[in-house]
């Protein structure tokens, strides 16, 4: 049989139903407890029950052949790596990449199929940078998986690596990627980075998100 108890947390005091070791709150009460509106609480509950179709699995040396298939020229390599890799990609470059103790390289897996790649670089104990993000298999592009991938990377950073701040660089002409990152909560700051190759000069924007803002989009 349920009983009504008073649940107190800081300045919040709620009359809630208790059953055994569980307490039951309405969406309105959850909103009061976490200082969020009912719509945000409802969306968060819905997200809990959604099956996350994107998984991050460790990238290994034998997986680099997938990158070779996905990246066909120097321009695509610069877009992918920001100049960190040279074209054509070699096994030696990948070995050096995997030996970086502050770098977490992942295969992007969807329905047990590797469809892309991403990297999380731990800059210090409070900060991480996302990079080398690609949905390489063209059959899985423009399906909303890019945003799901970024959200999964954010969860990994904030919940597994316990950082408080994350940023990434995106070329200013890549409007689709910018829109995707904004959808996940990233905001552009004043920092930029210039990449030059062949006769091209590309400007990368720095986009950032902190843990508090991430909670509003999670």
Phi, psi and omega in degrees: 000132180287146172235155180263125179234165176262120179257125181240136178213103183066236181270002183260131177229122185231142169272112185234158178274135179241138177220109185064234180265007182254148171239150186239127180239145172283167178298325178296318179292322176300320178297319178294320182294316185259007179058048178229155177281166185297324179298317179297318179297317180298317180295321180295318178298318179299320181295328179299324185269356176282141176280123179281112186275356179252132176231147175258121179237149185302136176273133182238166185302325182289346181278352186294340177295332175296318178298322178299322180287330185273331186250110193260347183204176183298319182298317178295326179293319179294319178298321182287313191252353182065023180095359180290328177248150173255154181260136000280152180292138181240163178296326179297320177298319181293321178298317178297319178300314183286341179277354178285112186291343180263002182253133176247107182260134185229146160279144174261117186248133178227120181052047176066017178239133177284119184240355183190192185213153173201163180223142169242123180250120180277111183277320172201187186292345182247353190224141177222155178238134175268143180196177178049045182268126178207133163267096190285323179283111186297338178293345183247011177275158179059034178237013180081007182282336178298314179295320178296323178296312180299318179296323178292322177295320178297316178300318180298315182296310186284325186263330181261317180269346175061037174276166179247351185215137180224141174219170178205162175250140178219136181293140189295340179275350184273072186298324180297317179293318179301315179297321178297314181294321177297323178298332181270358175110357180289147175232146180282135173254193186272353183282145175222163177220137182258132174241130178240140174200147185049236178251020184253148174231117181247139177255127178256134176270147176262123179242145189219160175206143175250172188296322181296316179291326178300323181299333180285341182252344183292000000 
